[in-house]
């Protein structure tokens, strides 16, 4: 369910584009967005974890297991209005335990649960900004459109995915470039 808070948070997120053009790039604090937690347990997997706010920062942590054809934990925020049509990238301020994590985008055209666009990013113990060009996201299946239209994006997920590992990634802020 999309709440009023999610709609307001998306409006704040989208406003960062015009603010960035006038005053330098501005990102939306992760605490201003509404996050939900998902795991492979919805389809029989056994990964365990959680997503929580700690001192204004989103922290996704847990154990990712590929047993039972699983292999992910995720924190997702809804973007009911999409991104600005002229957005070319996402920018995140992140830190983590040195593992590779992913951003999954769902759009108006990703109807099945296993459909998404994915791009990875590296983490380390210090805060760093990562920029993920929209053209760098790859479709999870062959039957999906090759390019993402920013205005079609409906959710952004921070995902620990695809291999057995301990996950611990934090996101302080994100925005559209």
Secondary structure as GFF3:
##gff-version 3
##sequence-region A 1 177
A	DSSP	alpha_helix	4	23	.	.	.	ID=ss1
A	DSSP	beta_strand	28	29	.	.	.	ID=ss2
A	DSSP	three_ten_helix	30	32	.	.	.	ID=ss3
A	DSSP	beta_strand	35	39	.	.	.	ID=ss4
A	DSSP	three_ten_helix	40	43	.	.	.	ID=ss5
A	DSSP	beta_strand	48	54	.	.	.	ID=ss6
A	DSSP	beta_strand	57	64	.	.	.	ID=ss7
A	DSSP	three_ten_helix	67	69	.	.	.	ID=ss8
A	DSSP	beta_strand	72	78	.	.	.	ID=ss9
A	DSSP	beta_strand	89	96	.	.	.	ID=ss10
A	DSSP	beta_strand	100	107	.	.	.	ID=ss11
A	DSSP	beta_strand	117	122	.	.	.	ID=ss12
A	DSSP	beta_strand	128	133	.	.	.	ID=ss13
A	DSSP	three_ten_helix	134	136	.	.	.	ID=ss14
A	DSSP	beta_strand	138	139	.	.	.	ID=ss15
A	DSSP	three_ten_helix	150	152	.	.	.	ID=ss16
A	DSSP	beta_strand	153	161	.	.	.	ID=ss17
A	DSSP	beta_strand	165	176	.	.	.	ID=ss18
###
